[in-house]
Amino acid sequence: MSSEYVAYIDEAGDEGFGKLRNPGTTGQSKWLALGAAIVSRENDRFMPLWRDEVMGLYPNKRRRDLHFRFLNHSQKVAACKVLAEKPIGLCVVASNKKTILDSNKMSVFKVKGHLYNYLVRFLLERVTHACAKAANRDGNGQGRLSVTFSRRSGTDYQVMREYLRLMRDGKEVMKPMRSINWEFLDPDAIRVENHSVRAGLQIADVLTSATSSALEPDQYGSIESRYASILRGNFIRHNRRILNCGLTLIPPINRNPLNDEQKEFILALNEK
């Protein structure tokens, strides 16, 4: 019997390169992270219930939808603790934008949508292979992944689909080291919906933003790794390792100018 999976995708940070934020200043994020909340088709029906369980922690909140950035620290911790107990897979790809500024790739990624689509590719490579692995474990290896993106202003999703079709049809000039498992993904079936109408997208926002908080410095130059550490059990793995599977850094950790806090978080997260 064919296995079916659902992935809800959201981002944390922005694509801008004009002025990256430093402690005590305003500007664009230093990181752009793209994350997926992955569930089986059977468990997808529980996403509204799980979202409501989190929202029930804040009875005095006026908002009807869940936004990580509108929660205080204690509420964020509580939300992550609830979701950590659910059968939700987590996969995040995060780009350190400073390394792009310092490279010869700036002209490529300064084009609107190029960095976002680049991360989409990395994310879907890992998510589709995780689904294929689960299908082999739980069934006959056949399956399908349904993907829904959280709508973001200024993003041309038709261009993104064309980019994915180009990869699927083998028309890239440079062949990638990895590839999306096209048996599980149909680019034309990708959906885009508003955050407010899909509980899965709201949960993806929490999981992605929680992970980004461990990488993106706040106004004082500090990170908050507690949220992502709570979610450690949700990150998908390859050979029991999270790094380069459930959490992928671009560039890789050995070429990424991380501070001591960031390194400590990533190494602890990746322990077997």
C-alpha positions as CSV (number, residue, x, y, z in Angstrom):
1,M,0.0,0.0,0.0
2,S,1.3,3.5,-0.9
3,S,2.3,5.8,2.0
4,E,1.2,9.4,2.0
5,Y,2.9,12.3,3.8
6,V,2.2,16.0,4.2
7,A,4.8,18.8,4.6
8,Y,4.0,22.4,5.6
9,I,6.7,24.9,4.8
10,D,7.4,28.3,6.4
11,E,10.5,30.6,6.7
12,A,12.2,32.7,9.3
13,G,14.3,35.7,8.4
14,D,14.4,37.5,5.0
15,E,16.3,37.5,1.7
16,G,17.7,41.0,2.1
17,F,21.4,41.9,1.9
18,G,21.2,45.7,2.2
19,K,22.2,46.0,5.8
20,L,22.5,42.9,8.0
21,R,21.4,43.4,11.6
22,N,24.0,43.8,14.3
23,P,23.5,44.1,18.1
24,G,21.8,47.4,18.9
25,T,21.0,48.2,15.2
26,T,18.1,47.5,12.9
27,G,18.4,45.8,9.5
28,Q,17.8,42.6,7.8
29,S,18.3,39.1,9.3
30,K,21.7,37.5,9.2
31,W,20.1,34.1,8.5
32,L,17.3,32.9,6.2
33,A,15.8,29.6,7.4
34,L,13.3,27.4,5.7
35,G,11.6,24.7,7.6
36,A,9.1,21.9,7.1
37,A,6.7,20.3,9.6
38,I,6.2,16.7,8.3
39,V,3.3,14.4,9.2
40,S,1.7,11.2,7.8
41,R,-1.6,11.8,5.9
42,E,-3.3,10.0,8.8
43,N,-1.9,12.4,11.4
44,D,-2.5,15.5,9.2
45,R,-6.1,15.6,10.5
46,F,-4.8,16.2,14.0
47,M,-2.9,19.3,13.1
48,P,-5.8,21.7,14.0
49,L,-6.3,19.9,17.3
50,W,-2.5,20.2,18.1
51,R,-2.6,23.9,17.1
52,D,-5.6,24.4,19.4
53,E,-3.8,22.6,22.2
54,V,-1.0,25.1,22.0
55,M,-3.4,28.1,21.7
56,G,-5.2,26.7,24.8
57,L,-2.1,27.5,26.8
58,Y,-2.9,31.2,26.2
59,P,-6.6,31.7,27.1
60,N,-6.2,35.5,27.2
61,K,-4.7,35.8,23.7
62,R,-6.9,37.7,21.3
63,R,-5.3,36.2,18.1
64,R,-7.1,33.2,16.7
65,D,-4.0,32.0,14.8
66,L,-0.6,30.9,16.1
67,H,2.4,33.1,15.5
68,F,5.7,32.3,17.2
69,R,6.9,35.9,17.1
70,F,3.9,37.2,19.1
71,L,4.6,34.8,22.0
72,N,6.8,35.7,25.0
73,H,9.6,33.4,26.1
74,S,7.6,31.3,28.5
75,Q,4.9,30.8,25.9
76,K,7.4,29.8,23.3
77,V,8.9,27.2,25.7
78,A,5.4,25.9,26.4
79,A,4.5,25.7,22.7
80,C,7.6,23.7,21.9
81,K,7.0,21.3,24.8
82,V,3.5,20.5,23.4
83,L,4.7,20.0,19.9
84,A,7.7,17.9,21.0
85,E,5.3,15.2,22.1
86,K,3.6,15.0,18.7
87,P,4.6,12.7,15.7
88,I,5.8,15.6,13.6
89,G,9.0,15.5,11.7
90,L,11.1,18.6,11.5
91,C,13.6,19.7,8.8
92,V,15.3,23.1,8.6
93,V,17.7,24.5,6.1
94,A,19.5,27.7,7.2
95,S,21.7,30.0,5.2
96,N,24.2,32.3,6.8
97,K,23.8,35.4,4.6
98,K,27.0,37.0,5.7
99,T,28.9,34.2,3.9
100,I,27.2,35.2,0.7
101,L,28.1,38.8,1.1
102,D,31.8,37.7,1.5
103,S,31.7,35.5,-1.6
104,N,31.5,35.8,-5.4
105,K,27.9,34.5,-5.4
106,M,26.4,37.8,-4.3
107,S,25.2,38.8,-7.8
108,V,23.3,35.5,-8.1
109,F,21.6,35.5,-4.7
110,K,20.8,39.2,-4.8
111,V,18.2,38.4,-7.5
112,K,14.8,38.2,-5.7
113,G,13.7,34.7,-5.0
114,H,17.0,33.0,-5.9
115,L,18.1,32.3,-2.3
116,Y,14.6,31.2,-1.3
117,N,14.4,28.7,-4.1
118,Y,17.9,27.5,-3.4
119,L,16.9,26.6,0.1
120,V,13.6,25.1,-1.2
121,R,15.7,22.7,-3.2
122,F,17.9,21.7,-0.2
123,L,14.8,21.3,2.0
124,L,12.8,19.1,-0.5
125,E,15.8,16.9,-1.1
126,R,15.9,16.0,2.6
127,V,12.2,15.8,3.2
128,T,11.5,13.6,0.2
129,H,14.3,11.2,1.1
130,A,13.0,11.0,4.7
131,C,9.5,10.2,3.4
132,A,11.0,7.5,1.1
133,K,12.8,6.0,4.0
134,A,9.7,6.0,6.1
135,A,7.7,4.4,3.2
136,N,10.3,1.6,3.0
137,R,10.1,1.0,6.7
138,D,6.3,1.2,7.0
139,G,5.1,-0.2,3.6
140,N,6.3,-1.2,0.1
141,G,8.4,1.9,-0.5
142,Q,5.9,3.7,-2.7
143,G,4.4,7.0,-1.6
144,R,3.5,10.6,-2.2
145,L,4.4,13.8,-0.5
146,S,1.9,16.7,-0.5
147,V,3.6,20.1,0.1
148,T,2.0,23.4,1.2
149,F,3.9,26.6,1.4
150,S,3.0,29.5,3.6
151,R,2.3,32.4,1.3
152,R,4.8,35.2,1.5
153,S,4.5,38.5,-0.3
154,G,6.7,39.0,-3.3
155,T,7.4,35.3,-3.9
156,D,6.7,34.0,-7.4
157,Y,5.6,30.4,-6.8
158,Q,5.2,29.7,-10.5
159,V,8.9,30.5,-11.0
160,M,9.7,28.1,-8.1
161,R,7.6,25.4,-9.7
162,E,9.4,25.9,-13.0
163,Y,12.8,25.7,-11.2
164,L,11.7,22.4,-9.7
165,R,10.5,21.0,-13.0
166,L,13.8,22.0,-14.6
167,M,15.6,19.8,-11.9
168,R,13.1,17.0,-12.3
169,D,13.6,16.9,-16.1
170,G,17.4,16.8,-15.7
171,K,18.0,20.1,-17.6
172,E,20.4,21.7,-15.1
173,V,23.8,22.6,-16.4
174,M,25.5,21.5,-13.2
175,K,24.2,18.2,-11.7
176,P,23.6,18.3,-8.0
177,M,25.3,16.0,-5.5
178,R,21.8,15.1,-4.1
179,S,18.5,15.0,-5.8
180,I,14.9,15.4,-4.8
181,N,13.1,12.0,-4.8
182,W,10.7,12.8,-7.7
183,E,8.7,9.6,-7.1
184,F,7.4,11.4,-4.0
185,L,7.0,14.9,-5.3
186,D,5.0,16.5,-8.1
187,P,6.0,20.2,-8.6
188,D,2.6,20.9,-10.2
189,A,0.8,19.7,-7.1
190,I,2.5,22.1,-4.7
191,R,0.0,24.3,-2.9
192,V,0.4,27.9,-1.4
193,E,-2.0,29.0,1.3
194,N,-2.3,31.8,3.9
195,H,-0.8,31.2,7.3
196,S,-4.0,32.0,9.1
197,V,-6.1,29.3,7.4
198,R,-3.9,26.2,7.9
199,A,-3.0,24.8,11.3
200,G,-0.1,23.0,9.7
201,L,1.4,26.2,8.5
202,Q,1.1,27.7,12.0
203,I,2.8,24.7,13.5
204,A,5.6,25.0,10.8
205,D,6.0,28.6,11.8
206,V,6.6,27.6,15.4
207,L,9.1,24.8,14.5
208,T,11.0,26.9,12.0
209,S,11.2,30.0,14.1
210,A,12.2,28.0,17.2
211,T,15.1,26.6,15.2
212,S,16.1,30.0,13.8
213,S,16.2,31.4,17.3
214,A,19.2,29.2,17.9
215,L,21.1,30.8,15.0
216,E,19.8,34.4,14.6
217,P,21.3,36.7,17.2
218,D,18.9,39.0,19.0
219,Q,19.4,42.8,19.5
220,Y,22.0,42.0,22.2
221,G,23.9,39.5,20.1
222,S,22.6,36.5,21.9
223,I,20.8,33.4,20.6
224,E,18.1,31.3,22.3
225,S,18.7,27.6,21.8
226,R,16.2,26.3,24.4
227,Y,13.3,26.1,22.0
228,A,15.1,24.0,19.3
229,S,16.7,21.8,22.0
230,I,13.2,20.9,23.3
231,L,12.3,19.9,19.8
232,R,15.4,17.7,19.3
233,G,13.4,14.5,19.1
234,N,11.4,15.9,16.1
235,F,14.3,16.6,13.8
236,I,14.6,14.0,11.1
237,R,17.9,12.0,11.0
238,H,20.3,10.2,8.7
239,N,22.4,7.5,10.4
240,R,21.1,8.9,13.7
241,R,22.6,12.3,13.0
242,I,20.6,15.5,12.7
243,L,23.2,17.7,11.1
244,N,22.9,17.9,7.3
245,C,19.5,16.2,7.5
246,G,17.1,17.6,10.1
247,L,19.2,20.7,10.3
248,T,21.3,21.8,7.3
249,L,23.6,24.8,7.5
250,I,24.7,26.6,4.4
251,P,27.7,26.7,4.2
252,P,28.5,23.6,6.2
253,I,29.5,23.9,9.8
254,N,33.3,23.6,9.1
255,R,33.0,26.7,6.8
256,N,30.4,28.6,8.6
257,P,31.6,31.5,10.9
258,L,29.6,30.5,13.9
259,N,30.0,32.0,17.4
260,D,30.6,29.8,20.4
261,E,26.9,29.7,21.4
262,Q,25.9,28.6,18.0
263,K,28.5,25.9,17.8
264,E,27.6,24.6,21.2
265,F,24.0,24.3,20.3
266,I,24.6,22.5,17.0
267,L,27.1,20.0,18.4
268,A,24.8,19.2,21.3
269,L,21.8,18.8,18.9
270,N,23.8,16.5,16.7
271,E,24.9,14.1,19.5
272,K,23.7,10.5,19.0
